[in-house]
Amino acid sequence: MNVILFSLDTLRADRLSCYGHSRPTSPNLDAVAAQGAVLTEYFSPHIPTYPGHTSMMTGRDIYTTRVTGQSGTPELCADVPMLAELLKRQGYFTAAADNLGRWFQRGFDVYEGYSWDTSAATSWRKAEAVLKPALSVIDQAAAQDKPFFVYLHFWDPHTPYLPPAPFDRMFYGGDEKDPANRSMDPVWQFENFKWYFNEWMPGVTDIEFPKAQYDAEIAYLDACLAHVFARLAEKGMVEDTLLAITTDHGEELDEHGCWFDHHGLYEPNTRIPLVLRLPGRIPAGARAPGFGRSIDLTPTILDFAGLLDPALRFEGSSMRPMLEAPRAGVFQTSVSRGTCDVVHMTENTWMKKRALRTHEWKLIVGLEPDIHGFPAEELYHLTGDPAEQVNMARELPEVTRRLRGWMEDHVQHRVAETGLPDPLPLQPIPLKRVGKMEQSVPKDEPAPPPADEKLRDGDFVGYERDNE
């Protein structure tokens, strides 16, 4: 069996047509989803990009990997193997189109990077920049005789939302700078982000515009994915190939005041898509209920490949029982709850927090004061408040205490298992403010403090920030 893994960075599940979005953002991806299964309750437990991808490609949590965020992150230990290393040991040819480098390139026979032109003020062709090496590694996999693992990392719809024509006006036909529209006022009042936003959407007054541009980025990405899907069909790489399409995390738009970024352990960031296609083994058109997590993906891939060795250690579990069913859309009741009933989450972004999510509740706990001044504890009753708008931590202290106890027990248990300290309090927050002041501040206004209060790395790949 061959494996092709797509990571479509910063992709929300609910902005895809196959997950119910009203806009036609993803017709090509939808067609692939119709040939396989869609997981409806799939989560990224560790955000942002580095921990999200590391957990995805190791099956391990942050207590094992020690990767909690971007900056200050140590190298992944050699004794924690990446998926490419595991498959290469089993005789697979491994190839990737990716630009993260570091431990993400471990185990690949071929690792092709990329970059894109960031000089254009109104459009970035990120997906096309990835497409060239993506097609190259597919061709190289097709030209050899071993089973193969191909990993393709696309960067749309990550900010800045600058889709090229004709996608740039696909979902917005109004005047995004209408002075009578004041819906962006709260965004421009947020000091930490407003300079960055002013670089790629200066003067925008209508908050529906960047939301539409996020969707347009997905549509642009989807059109580029059509080239990949066509190449796979042309090369005969569909049968006996497990194709997985997912992401590292989602994105906040205007739901919780974490505008156009992926901080906050809310559903828009943590509930992510997963589409799996394996003709003859995964039922076409199925929608799989039950919780799945990105740490479950590596053991799932190995399980389908017949390589899930009991000697391998994972915090994740195989989702194969959720996916193999007698007929499309029908799943065994005994496994309908997925790989777990509680998802433990962390973030080390602009904020440092933990969360615990059950089928009914989510508790979010801050480890230190955050940039928004959010409460230290947030409790949401997801069955009655799926949008997480009403914090019930004070009204229901007994529920808060119970869930916090589960959270703390889990941390203590994992620390005891690893014999290592909890990495989340130890690793610093990577970024406090972003933006190039000399480009964003009018000449007749005094400049605020220097931009990019940061450590060396961040989650703005392709975006050149000020030097420290």
ROVEXVO-212086 format. One record per residue (C-alpha): residue in one letter; chain; x, y, z. Coordinates in Angstrom, 2 decimals. Layout:
// ROVEXVO-212086
res->A; chain->A; east->X; north->Y; up->Z
...
***
This chain:
// ROVEXVO-212086
res->M; chain->A; east->0.00; north->0.00; up->0.00
res->N; chain->A; east->1.20; north->3.53; up->-0.87
res->V; chain->A; east->0.55; north->6.65; up->1.22
res->I; chain->A; east->0.03; north->10.28; up->0.17
res->L; chain->A; east->-0.42; north->12.81; up->2.97
res->F; chain->A; east->-1.57; north->16.38; up->2.29
res->S; chain->A; east->-1.26; north->19.05; up->4.97
res->L; chain->A; east->-3.22; north->22.15; up->3.94
res->D; chain->A; east->-1.97; north->24.62; up->6.49
res->T; chain->A; east->-4.47; north->26.63; up->8.58
res->L; chain->A; east->-7.57; north->24.99; up->7.04
res->R; chain->A; east->-10.83; north->25.10; up->8.97
res->A; chain->A; east->-13.11; north->22.11; up->8.55
res->D; chain->A; east->-16.27; north->24.20; up->8.45
res->R; chain->A; east->-15.09; north->26.30; up->5.50
res->L; chain->A; east->-15.04; north->23.27; up->3.18
res->S; chain->A; east->-18.10; north->22.39; up->1.14
res->C; chain->A; east->-17.80; north->18.72; up->2.13
res->Y; chain->A; east->-18.12; north->19.81; up->5.77
res->G; chain->A; east->-21.24; north->21.83; up->5.08
res->H; chain->A; east->-19.97; north->25.30; up->4.14
res->S; chain->A; east->-22.50; north->27.24; up->2.07
res->R; chain->A; east->-19.86; north->28.62; up->-0.33
res->P; chain->A; east->-18.44; north->26.34; up->-3.04
res->T; chain->A; east->-14.87; north->26.57; up->-1.79
res->S; chain->A; east->-13.65; north->23.05; up->-2.46
res->P; chain->A; east->-15.23; north->21.18; up->-5.41
res->N; chain->A; east->-12.11; north->19.15; up->-6.21
res->L; chain->A; east->-11.44; north->18.19; up->-2.63
res->D; chain->A; east->-15.15; north->17.38; up->-2.25
res->A; chain->A; east->-14.91; north->14.93; up->-5.15
res->V; chain->A; east->-12.07; north->13.09; up->-3.40
res->A; chain->A; east->-14.03; north->13.12; up->-0.14
res->A; chain->A; east->-16.98; north->11.51; up->-1.94
res->Q; chain->A; east->-14.67; north->8.63; up->-2.86
res->G; chain->A; east->-13.63; north->8.08; up->0.75
res->A; chain->A; east->-14.55; north->9.00; up->4.31
res->V; chain->A; east->-14.89; north->12.32; up->6.10
res->L; chain->A; east->-14.20; north->12.38; up->9.84
res->T; chain->A; east->-16.71; north->14.74; up->11.37
res->E; chain->A; east->-15.15; north->15.18; up->14.85
res->Y; chain->A; east->-11.43; north->15.36; up->14.23
res->F; chain->A; east->-9.17; north->17.59; up->16.34
res->S; chain->A; east->-5.68; north->19.06; up->16.50
res->P; chain->A; east->-4.72; north->18.71; up->20.17
res->H; chain->A; east->-1.53; north->20.76; up->19.99
res->I; chain->A; east->-1.21; north->24.08; up->18.15
res->P; chain->A; east->0.33; north->25.93; up->16.26
res->T; chain->A; east->2.30; north->24.64; up->13.24
res->Y; chain->A; east->5.32; north->22.90; up->14.76
res->P; chain->A; east->3.50; north->20.93; up->17.46
res->G; chain->A; east->0.55; north->20.33; up->15.12
res->H; chain->A; east->2.68; north->18.77; up->12.41
res->T; chain->A; east->4.96; north->16.99; up->14.85
res->S; chain->A; east->2.06; north->15.25; up->16.58
res->M; chain->A; east->0.50; north->14.42; up->13.21
res->M; chain->A; east->3.68; north->12.75; up->11.95
res->T; chain->A; east->4.79; north->10.98; up->15.14
res->G; chain->A; east->1.59; north->9.92; up->16.90
res->R; chain->A; east->3.04; north->11.41; up->20.09
res->D; chain->A; east->1.91; north->14.29; up->22.32
res->I; chain->A; east->3.93; north->17.28; up->23.53
res->Y; chain->A; east->4.99; north->15.51; up->26.70
res->T; chain->A; east->6.95; north->13.06; up->24.54
res->T; chain->A; east->8.01; north->15.32; up->21.65
res->R; chain->A; east->8.76; north->18.41; up->23.84
res->V; chain->A; east->7.52; north->20.53; up->20.90
res->T; chain->A; east->4.97; north->23.03; up->22.26
res->G; chain->A; east->5.29; north->25.99; up->19.90
res->Q; chain->A; east->7.48; north->27.71; up->17.35
res->S; chain->A; east->10.27; north->29.68; up->18.98
res->G; chain->A; east->12.55; north->28.21; up->21.61
res->T; chain->A; east->11.52; north->24.74; up->20.51
res->P; chain->A; east->14.27; north->22.14; up->20.86
res->E; chain->A; east->14.96; north->19.68; up->18.10
res->L; chain->A; east->12.80; north->16.57; up->18.17
res->C; chain->A; east->14.74; north->13.79; up->19.86
res->A; chain->A; east->16.15; north->11.15; up->17.54
res->D; chain->A; east->14.43; north->8.42; up->19.54
res->V; chain->A; east->11.01; north->9.81; up->18.55
res->P; chain->A; east->10.70; north->8.64; up->14.93
res->M; chain->A; east->8.82; north->10.55; up->12.28
res->L; chain->A; east->6.34; north->8.75; up->10.01
res->A; chain->A; east->8.75; north->8.98; up->7.06
res->E; chain->A; east->11.46; north->7.27; up->9.10
res->L; chain->A; east->9.12; north->4.47; up->10.15
res->L; chain->A; east->8.00; north->3.83; up->6.59
res->K; chain->A; east->11.52; north->4.10; up->5.16
res->R; chain->A; east->12.63; north->1.36; up->7.58
res->Q; chain->A; east->9.96; north->-0.84; up->6.02
res->G; chain->A; east->11.31; north->-0.32; up->2.51
res->Y; chain->A; east->9.23; north->2.66; up->1.40
res->F; chain->A; east->10.47; north->5.33; up->-0.98
res->T; chain->A; east->9.81; north->8.62; up->0.81
res->A; chain->A; east->9.47; north->12.07; up->-0.79
res->A; chain->A; east->8.19; north->15.44; up->0.37
res->A; chain->A; east->7.38; north->18.93; up->-0.89
res->D; chain->A; east->7.75; north->21.00; up->2.27
res->N; chain->A; east->9.62; north->24.00; up->3.62
res->L; chain->A; east->9.69; north->23.52; up->7.39
res->G; chain->A; east->13.06; north->21.76; up->7.36
res->R; chain->A; east->14.50; north->20.78; up->10.76
res->W; chain->A; east->13.17; north->17.41; up->11.99
res->F; chain->A; east->10.35; north->17.51; up->9.44
res->Q; chain->A; east->12.79; north->16.42; up->6.73
res->R; chain->A; east->13.95; north->13.36; up->8.65
res->G; chain->A; east->13.41; north->10.08; up->6.84
res->F; chain->A; east->12.82; north->11.47; up->3.36
res->D; chain->A; east->14.80; north->10.17; up->0.40
res->V; chain->A; east->13.74; north->13.29; up->-1.52
res->Y; chain->A; east->12.90; north->16.58; up->0.21
res->E; chain->A; east->12.10; north->19.46; up->-2.12
res->G; chain->A; east->11.58; north->22.93; up->-0.70
res->Y; chain->A; east->9.95; north->26.01; up->-2.17
res->S; chain->A; east->9.30; north->29.71; up->-1.68
res->W; chain->A; east->6.97; north->32.22; up->-3.24
res->D; chain->A; east->7.12; north->35.84; up->-4.36
res->T; chain->A; east->6.07; north->38.05; up->-1.45
res->S; chain->A; east->6.63; north->41.36; up->-3.22
res->A; chain->A; east->3.10; north->41.63; up->-4.66
res->A; chain->A; east->0.87; north->43.73; up->-2.44
res->T; chain->A; east->-2.41; north->42.20; up->-3.55
res->S; chain->A; east->-1.82; north->38.53; up->-4.43
res->W; chain->A; east->0.49; north->35.72; up->-3.38
res->R; chain->A; east->0.64; north->32.53; up->-5.44
res->K; chain->A; east->1.57; north->30.20; up->-2.59
res->A; chain->A; east->-0.21; north->27.09; up->-3.83
res->E; chain->A; east->1.37; north->27.35; up->-7.28
res->A; chain->A; east->4.81; north->27.62; up->-5.68
res->V; chain->A; east->4.15; north->24.36; up->-3.82
res->L; chain->A; east->2.61; north->22.72; up->-6.88
res->K; chain->A; east->5.87; north->22.49; up->-8.84
res->P; chain->A; east->7.81; north->20.42; up->-6.27
res->A; chain->A; east->4.62; north->18.51; up->-5.41
res->L; chain->A; east->4.27; north->17.26; up->-8.96
res->S; chain->A; east->8.01; north->16.58; up->-9.08
res->V; chain->A; east->8.01; north->14.28; up->-6.05
res->I; chain->A; east->4.88; north->12.51; up->-7.33
res->D; chain->A; east->6.65; north->11.82; up->-10.63
res->Q; chain->A; east->9.71; north->10.51; up->-8.77
res->A; chain->A; east->7.55; north->8.21; up->-6.65
res->A; chain->A; east->5.81; north->6.90; up->-9.78
res->A; chain->A; east->9.15; north->6.23; up->-11.51
res->Q; chain->A; east->10.44; north->3.72; up->-8.94
res->D; chain->A; east->9.29; north->0.28; up->-7.84
res->K; chain->A; east->9.02; north->0.49; up->-4.05
res->P; chain->A; east->5.85; north->1.35; up->-2.16
res->F; chain->A; east->5.97; north->5.08; up->-1.55
res->F; chain->A; east->5.11; north->7.74; up->1.01
res->V; chain->A; east->4.62; north->11.23; up->-0.43
res->Y; chain->A; east->4.05; north->14.25; up->1.85
res->L; chain->A; east->2.76; north->17.53; up->0.38
res->H; chain->A; east->2.57; north->20.66; up->2.55
res->F; chain->A; east->0.55; north->23.55; up->1.09
res->W; chain->A; east->0.37; north->26.95; up->2.80
res->D; chain->A; east->-3.02; north->28.30; up->1.77
res->P; chain->A; east->-5.17; north->29.57; up->3.43
res->H; chain->A; east->-2.59; north->30.86; up->5.95
res->T; chain->A; east->-2.38; north->34.65; up->6.26
res->P; chain->A; east->-1.99; north->36.94; up->4.50
res->Y; chain->A; east->-5.24; north->36.21; up->2.67
res->L; chain->A; east->-4.13; north->37.38; up->-0.77
res->P; chain->A; east->-5.71; north->35.05; up->-3.34
res->P; chain->A; east->-4.76; north->35.81; up->-6.95
res->A; chain->A; east->-7.26; north->36.65; up->-9.67
res->P; chain->A; east->-9.85; north->35.44; up->-10.51
res->F; chain->A; east->-10.32; north->34.10; up->-6.98
res->D; chain->A; east->-9.72; north->37.46; up->-5.32
res->R; chain->A; east->-13.32; north->38.63; up->-5.90
res->M; chain->A; east->-14.93; north->35.20; up->-5.95
res->F; chain->A; east->-16.90; north->35.64; up->-2.73
res->Y; chain->A; east->-16.94; north->39.41; up->-2.26
res->G; chain->A; east->-18.51; north->41.97; up->-4.53
res->G; chain->A; east->-18.85; north->44.98; up->-2.26
res->D; chain->A; east->-16.67; north->47.92; up->-1.24
res->E; chain->A; east->-14.32; north->46.61; up->1.42
res->K; chain->A; east->-13.25; north->50.19; up->2.25
res->D; chain->A; east->-16.70; north->51.69; up->2.61
res->P; chain->A; east->-16.26; north->54.42; up->5.27
res->A; chain->A; east->-19.82; north->53.84; up->6.49
res->N; chain->A; east->-18.96; north->50.27; up->7.46
res->R; chain->A; east->-17.31; north->50.15; up->10.90
res->S; chain->A; east->-17.26; north->46.38; up->11.47
res->M; chain->A; east->-13.44; north->46.26; up->11.37
res->D; chain->A; east->-13.03; north->48.88; up->14.09
res->P; chain->A; east->-12.31; north->46.35; up->16.89
res->V; chain->A; east->-9.66; north->44.71; up->14.71
res->W; chain->A; east->-7.83; north->47.98; up->14.07
res->Q; chain->A; east->-7.95; north->48.76; up->17.80
res->F; chain->A; east->-6.01; north->45.59; up->18.64
res->E; chain->A; east->-2.42; north->46.83; up->18.95
res->N; chain->A; east->-0.69; north->43.47; up->18.69
res->F; chain->A; east->-1.98; north->42.68; up->15.21
res->K; chain->A; east->-3.14; north->45.88; up->13.54
res->W; chain->A; east->0.23; north->46.73; up->11.96
res->Y; chain->A; east->0.47; north->43.30; up->10.38
res->F; chain->A; east->-3.10; north->43.51; up->9.09
res->N; chain->A; east->-2.39; north->46.95; up->7.67
res->E; chain->A; east->0.33; north->45.47; up->5.48
res->W; chain->A; east->-2.05; north->43.23; up->3.51
res->M; chain->A; east->-5.52; north->44.74; up->3.96
res->P; chain->A; east->-4.89; north->48.47; up->4.49
res->G; chain->A; east->-7.95; north->50.62; up->4.92
res->V; chain->A; east->-10.40; north->47.70; up->5.00
res->T; chain->A; east->-13.53; north->48.57; up->6.97
res->D; chain->A; east->-15.78; north->45.56; up->6.28
res->I; chain->A; east->-14.95; north->42.48; up->8.34
res->E; chain->A; east->-16.76; north->40.30; up->5.80
res->F; chain->A; east->-13.98; north->41.02; up->3.31
res->P; chain->A; east->-11.11; north->39.11; up->5.00
res->K; chain->A; east->-13.56; north->36.31; up->5.80
res->A; chain->A; east->-14.44; north->36.10; up->2.12
res->Q; chain->A; east->-10.75; north->36.21; up->1.19
res->Y; chain->A; east->-10.02; north->33.29; up->3.49
res->D; chain->A; east->-12.64; north->31.30; up->1.58
res->A; chain->A; east->-11.18; north->32.52; up->-1.71
res->E; chain->A; east->-7.75; north->31.25; up->-0.61
res->I; chain->A; east->-9.31; north->27.82; up->-0.15
res->A; chain->A; east->-10.89; north->27.97; up->-3.60
res->Y; chain->A; east->-7.53; north->28.91; up->-5.13
res->L; chain->A; east->-5.84; north->26.08; up->-3.25
res->D; chain->A; east->-8.54; north->23.67; up->-4.40
res->A; chain->A; east->-7.92; north->24.58; up->-8.04
res->C; chain->A; east->-4.23; north->23.81; up->-7.57
res->L; chain->A; east->-5.03; north->20.52; up->-5.86
res->A; chain->A; east->-6.94; north->19.53; up->-9.00
res->H; chain->A; east->-3.56; north->19.38; up->-10.78
res->V; chain->A; east->-2.23; north->17.00; up->-8.12
res->F; chain->A; east->-5.31; north->14.77; up->-8.23
res->A; chain->A; east->-5.13; north->14.64; up->-12.03
res->R; chain->A; east->-1.43; north->13.69; up->-11.93
res->L; chain->A; east->-2.13; north->10.90; up->-9.46
res->A; chain->A; east->-4.84; north->9.50; up->-11.74
res->E; chain->A; east->-2.61; north->9.87; up->-14.81
res->K; chain->A; east->0.20; north->7.96; up->-13.11
res->G; chain->A; east->-2.09; north->5.19; up->-11.86
res->M; chain->A; east->-1.50; north->6.17; up->-8.23
res->V; chain->A; east->-5.09; north->5.92; up->-6.95
res->E; chain->A; east->-5.68; north->2.21; up->-6.36
res->D; chain->A; east->-3.85; north->0.73; up->-3.39
res->T; chain->A; east->-2.98; north->4.24; up->-2.22
res->L; chain->A; east->-4.16; north->5.67; up->1.09
res->L; chain->A; east->-4.71; north->9.38; up->0.50
res->A; chain->A; east->-5.05; north->11.54; up->3.62
res->I; chain->A; east->-5.98; north->15.24; up->3.50
res->T; chain->A; east->-5.77; north->17.24; up->6.72
res->T; chain->A; east->-4.14; north->20.26; up->8.37
res->D; chain->A; east->-2.13; north->21.26; up->11.43
res->H; chain->A; east->-4.76; north->23.59; up->12.89
res->G; chain->A; east->-7.66; north->25.80; up->11.84
res->E; chain->A; east->-8.13; north->29.56; up->11.99
res->E; chain->A; east->-10.10; north->32.14; up->13.94
res->L; chain->A; east->-11.96; north->34.64; up->11.79
res->D; chain->A; east->-14.21; north->36.86; up->13.91
res->E; chain->A; east->-15.67; north->34.37; up->16.38
res->H; chain->A; east->-13.76; north->35.13; up->19.60
res->G; chain->A; east->-11.71; north->38.26; up->19.02
res->C; chain->A; east->-8.60; north->36.29; up->17.94
res->W; chain->A; east->-8.91; north->37.80; up->14.49
res->F; chain->A; east->-7.48; north->36.08; up->11.41
res->D; chain->A; east->-4.99; north->33.92; up->13.27
res->H; chain->A; east->-4.74; north->30.51; up->14.91
res->H; chain->A; east->-4.46; north->31.23; up->18.60
res->G; chain->A; east->-7.14; north->30.21; up->21.08
res->L; chain->A; east->-8.22; north->26.63; up->21.80
res->Y; chain->A; east->-11.67; north->27.23; up->20.36
res->E; chain->A; east->-13.39; north->25.00; up->17.80
res->P; chain->A; east->-12.40; north->27.07; up->14.72
res->N; chain->A; east->-8.74; north->26.35; up->15.54
res->T; chain->A; east->-8.91; north->22.85; up->16.94
res->R; chain->A; east->-11.66; north->21.13; up->14.93
res->I; chain->A; east->-9.96; north->20.29; up->11.66
res->P; chain->A; east->-10.71; north->18.29; up->8.51
res->L; chain->A; east->-9.58; north->14.77; up->7.77
res->V; chain->A; east->-10.47; north->13.07; up->4.49
res->L; chain->A; east->-9.23; north->9.51; up->3.91
res->R; chain->A; east->-9.51; north->7.59; up->0.65
res->L; chain->A; east->-8.43; north->3.99; up->0.11
res->P; chain->A; east->-10.45; north->2.31; up->-2.66
res->G; chain->A; east->-11.93; north->-1.02; up->-1.64
res->R; chain->A; east->-11.14; north->-0.61; up->2.05
res->I; chain->A; east->-12.59; north->2.71; up->3.18
res->P; chain->A; east->-16.26; north->3.04; up->2.15
res->A; chain->A; east->-16.93; north->5.77; up->-0.40
res->G; chain->A; east->-19.18; north->8.58; up->0.75
res->A; chain->A; east->-18.93; north->7.66; up->4.43
res->R; chain->A; east->-19.01; north->10.12; up->7.30
res->A; chain->A; east->-17.27; north->8.70; up->10.35
res->P; chain->A; east->-18.60; north->9.79; up->13.76
res->G; chain->A; east->-16.59; north->9.78; up->16.95
res->F; chain->A; east->-13.53; north->11.66; up->18.13
res->G; chain->A; east->-10.27; north->11.41; up->16.22
res->R; chain->A; east->-7.08; north->13.40; up->16.81
res->S; chain->A; east->-4.06; north->14.27; up->14.74
res->I; chain->A; east->-1.95; north->12.07; up->17.04
res->D; chain->A; east->-4.08; north->9.18; up->15.75
res->L; chain->A; east->-3.07; north->9.67; up->12.13
res->T; chain->A; east->0.37; north->8.01; up->12.14
res->P; chain->A; east->-0.84; north->4.82; up->13.87
res->T; chain->A; east->-3.83; north->4.77; up->11.49
res->I; chain->A; east->-1.59; north->4.95; up->8.41
res->L; chain->A; east->0.67; north->2.22; up->9.78
res->D; chain->A; east->-2.35; north->0.07; up->10.63
res->F; chain->A; east->-3.75; north->0.26; up->7.09
res->A; chain->A; east->-0.29; north->-0.56; up->5.76
res->G; chain->A; east->-0.06; north->-3.60; up->8.02
res->L; chain->A; east->2.91; north->-2.09; up->9.87
res->L; chain->A; east->1.42; north->-1.24; up->13.28
res->D; chain->A; east->4.03; north->-3.00; up->15.37
res->P; chain->A; east->3.02; north->-3.41; up->19.05
res->A; chain->A; east->6.60; north->-2.47; up->19.94
res->L; chain->A; east->6.00; north->1.05; up->18.60
res->R; chain->A; east->4.78; north->3.50; up->21.23
res->F; chain->A; east->2.12; north->6.09; up->20.49
res->E; chain->A; east->-0.15; north->8.32; up->22.51
res->G; chain->A; east->-2.51; north->8.15; up->19.53
res->S; chain->A; east->-4.59; north->5.15; up->18.45
res->S; chain->A; east->-5.52; north->3.75; up->15.08
res->M; chain->A; east->-8.76; north->5.07; up->13.59
res->R; chain->A; east->-9.04; north->2.08; up->11.29
res->P; chain->A; east->-11.95; north->0.54; up->13.27
res->M; chain->A; east->-13.87; north->3.80; up->12.74
res->L; chain->A; east->-13.30; north->3.66; up->8.99
res->E; chain->A; east->-13.69; north->0.09; up->7.83
res->A; chain->A; east->-17.39; north->-0.76; up->7.72
res->P; chain->A; east->-19.63; north->-3.23; up->5.91
res->R; chain->A; east->-21.03; north->-0.59; up->3.60
res->A; chain->A; east->-20.82; north->3.15; up->3.01
res->G; chain->A; east->-22.08; north->5.28; up->5.85
res->V; chain->A; east->-22.61; north->2.38; up->8.27
res->F; chain->A; east->-20.29; north->1.96; up->11.25
res->Q; chain->A; east->-20.18; north->-0.37; up->14.19
res->T; chain->A; east->-21.95; north->1.07; up->17.21
res->S; chain->A; east->-19.22; north->-0.19; up->19.52
res->V; chain->A; east->-16.59; north->2.09; up->17.94
res->S; chain->A; east->-18.80; north->5.03; up->17.01
res->R; chain->A; east->-17.29; north->7.14; up->19.82
res->G; chain->A; east->-13.91; north->7.13; up->18.09
res->T; chain->A; east->-10.43; north->6.72; up->19.54
res->C; chain->A; east->-11.24; north->8.58; up->22.77
res->D; chain->A; east->-13.99; north->10.44; up->24.59
res->V; chain->A; east->-11.77; north->13.21; up->26.00
res->V; chain->A; east->-9.32; north->15.35; up->24.00
res->H; chain->A; east->-6.52; north->17.08; up->25.89
res->M; chain->A; east->-5.27; north->20.21; up->24.11
res->T; chain->A; east->-2.46; north->22.74; up->24.45
res->E; chain->A; east->-1.34; north->25.91; up->22.73
res->N; chain->A; east->1.83; north->27.96; up->22.86
res->T; chain->A; east->1.02; north->30.71; up->20.38
res->W; chain->A; east->0.33; north->34.27; up->21.41
res->M; chain->A; east->-1.12; north->32.62; up->24.50
res->K; chain->A; east->-0.20; north->29.63; up->26.64
res->K; chain->A; east->-3.19; north->27.50; up->27.54
res->R; chain->A; east->-4.58; north->24.03; up->28.06
res->A; chain->A; east->-8.01; north->22.71; up->27.23
res->L; chain->A; east->-10.04; north->19.61; up->27.90
res->R; chain->A; east->-12.84; north->18.74; up->25.48
res->T; chain->A; east->-15.52; north->16.12; up->26.00
res->H; chain->A; east->-18.60; north->15.46; up->23.88
res->E; chain->A; east->-20.50; north->17.92; up->26.09
res->W; chain->A; east->-18.02; north->20.36; up->27.60
res->K; chain->A; east->-14.84; north->22.30; up->26.91
res->L; chain->A; east->-12.70; north->23.83; up->29.64
res->I; chain->A; east->-9.90; north->26.24; up->28.67
res->V; chain->A; east->-7.33; north->27.23; up->31.32
res->G; chain->A; east->-4.68; north->29.92; up->30.89
res->L; chain->A; east->-1.20; north->29.34; up->32.27
res->E; chain->A; east->-0.47; north->33.06; up->32.30
res->P; chain->A; east->-2.28; north->36.30; up->31.43
res->D; chain->A; east->-2.92; north->36.52; up->27.69
res->I; chain->A; east->-2.83; north->39.35; up->25.18
res->H; chain->A; east->-6.63; north->39.64; up->25.08
res->G; chain->A; east->-7.29; north->39.68; up->28.81
res->F; chain->A; east->-9.51; north->36.62; up->28.56
res->P; chain->A; east->-10.64; north->34.93; up->31.80
res->A; chain->A; east->-8.22; north->32.43; up->33.32
res->E; chain->A; east->-10.93; north->29.77; up->33.07
res->E; chain->A; east->-13.48; north->29.38; up->30.28
res->L; chain->A; east->-16.17; north->26.69; up->30.36
res->Y; chain->A; east->-18.46; north->26.07; up->27.39
res->H; chain->A; east->-21.45; north->23.74; up->27.20
res->L; chain->A; east->-20.92; north->22.55; up->23.64
res->T; chain->A; east->-24.24; north->20.77; up->23.20
res->G; chain->A; east->-26.12; north->24.01; up->23.89
res->D; chain->A; east->-23.45; north->26.50; up->22.86
res->P; chain->A; east->-21.40; north->25.00; up->20.01
res->A; chain->A; east->-20.08; north->28.45; up->19.07
res->E; chain->A; east->-18.49; north->28.84; up->22.53
res->Q; chain->A; east->-19.97; north->32.24; up->23.24
res->V; chain->A; east->-21.19; north->31.87; up->26.85
res->N; chain->A; east->-18.53; north->31.26; up->29.50
res->M; chain->A; east->-20.15; north->29.25; up->32.30
res->A; chain->A; east->-17.10; north->28.78; up->34.53
res->R; chain->A; east->-18.51; north->30.95; up->37.32
res->E; chain->A; east->-22.08; north->29.66; up->37.06
res->L; chain->A; east->-21.01; north->26.02; up->37.15
res->P; chain->A; east->-17.98; north->25.85; up->39.47
res->E; chain->A; east->-18.51; north->22.15; up->40.18
res->V; chain->A; east->-18.22; north->21.27; up->36.47
res->T; chain->A; east->-15.17; north->23.51; up->36.18
res->R; chain->A; east->-13.50; north->21.82; up->39.16
res->R; chain->A; east->-14.26; north->18.35; up->37.85
res->L; chain->A; east->-12.88; north->19.02; up->34.36
res->R; chain->A; east->-9.86; north->20.86; up->35.74
res->G; chain->A; east->-9.15; north->17.87; up->37.95
res->W; chain->A; east->-9.20; north->15.59; up->34.89
res->M; chain->A; east->-6.88; north->18.00; up->33.10
res->E; chain->A; east->-4.38; north->18.17; up->35.94
res->D; chain->A; east->-4.49; north->14.41; up->36.46
res->H; chain->A; east->-3.69; north->13.91; up->32.79
res->V; chain->A; east->-0.69; north->16.25; up->32.94
res->Q; chain->A; east->0.63; north->14.57; up->36.09
res->H; chain->A; east->0.14; north->11.15; up->34.53
res->R; chain->A; east->2.02; north->12.06; up->31.36
res->V; chain->A; east->4.84; north->13.72; up->33.30
res->A; chain->A; east->5.20; north->10.58; up->35.40
res->E; chain->A; east->5.20; north->8.38; up->32.30
res->T; chain->A; east->7.90; north->10.38; up->30.51
res->G; chain->A; east->10.00; north->11.15; up->33.60
res->L; chain->A; east->10.41; north->14.66; up->32.19
res->P; chain->A; east->9.01; north->18.01; up->33.35
res->D; chain->A; east->5.90; north->19.45; up->31.77
res->P; chain->A; east->7.28; north->21.29; up->28.70
res->L; chain->A; east->4.45; north->23.81; up->28.33
res->P; chain->A; east->5.39; north->26.12; up->31.26
res->L; chain->A; east->9.07; north->25.87; up->30.36
res->Q; chain->A; east->8.96; north->27.02; up->26.74
res->P; chain->A; east->8.35; north->30.73; up->26.09
res->I; chain->A; east->5.56; north->32.29; up->24.09
res->P; chain->A; east->7.10; north->32.93; up->20.64
res->L; chain->A; east->5.45; north->36.20; up->19.62
res->K; chain->A; east->3.81; north->39.24; up->21.19
res->R; chain->A; east->3.36; north->41.68; up->18.31
res->V; chain->A; east->3.81; north->41.47; up->14.55
res->G; chain->A; east->4.07; north->44.03; up->11.75
res->K; chain->A; east->6.48; north->46.31; up->9.90
res->M; chain->A; east->5.99; north->49.75; up->11.41
res->E; chain->A; east->7.81; north->51.70; up->8.71
res->Q; chain->A; east->5.29; north->50.41; up->6.18
res->S; chain->A; east->2.21; north->50.67; up->8.36
res->V; chain->A; east->2.47; north->53.91; up->10.32
res->P; chain->A; east->1.56; north->57.12; up->8.48
res->K; chain->A; east->4.40; north->59.63; up->8.38
res->D; chain->A; east->2.44; north->62.19; up->10.43
res->E; chain->A; east->1.86; north->59.74; up->13.29
res->P; chain->A; east->4.40; north->58.67; up->15.91
res->A; chain->A; east->5.54; north->55.07; up->15.62
res->P; chain->A; east->4.63; north->52.69; up->18.41
res->P; chain->A; east->7.26; north->50.43; up->19.99
res->P; chain->A; east->9.25; north->48.20; up->17.61
res->A; chain->A; east->7.43; north->45.41; up->15.88
res->D; chain->A; east->7.78; north->41.68; up->16.31
res->E; chain->A; east->8.47; north->41.25; up->20.00
res->K; chain->A; east->9.54; north->37.71; up->19.30
res->L; chain->A; east->12.03; north->34.96; up->19.53
res->R; chain->A; east->13.81; north->33.74; up->16.43
res->D; chain->A; east->11.12; north->31.58; up->14.82
res->G; chain->A; east->7.46; north->32.21; up->14.29
res->D; chain->A; east->4.42; north->30.96; up->12.44
res->F; chain->A; east->4.56; north->33.47; up->9.61
res->V; chain->A; east->6.39; north->31.36; up->7.02
res->G; chain->A; east->6.88; north->33.29; up->3.78
res->Y; chain->A; east->6.50; north->36.61; up->5.58
res->E; chain->A; east->9.70; north->38.56; up->6.14
res->R; chain->A; east->9.50; north->40.44; up->9.40
res->D; chain->A; east->11.63; north->43.16; up->10.93
res->N; chain->A; east->15.03; north->42.18; up->12.28
res->E; chain->A; east->15.44; north->42.35; up->16.00
***
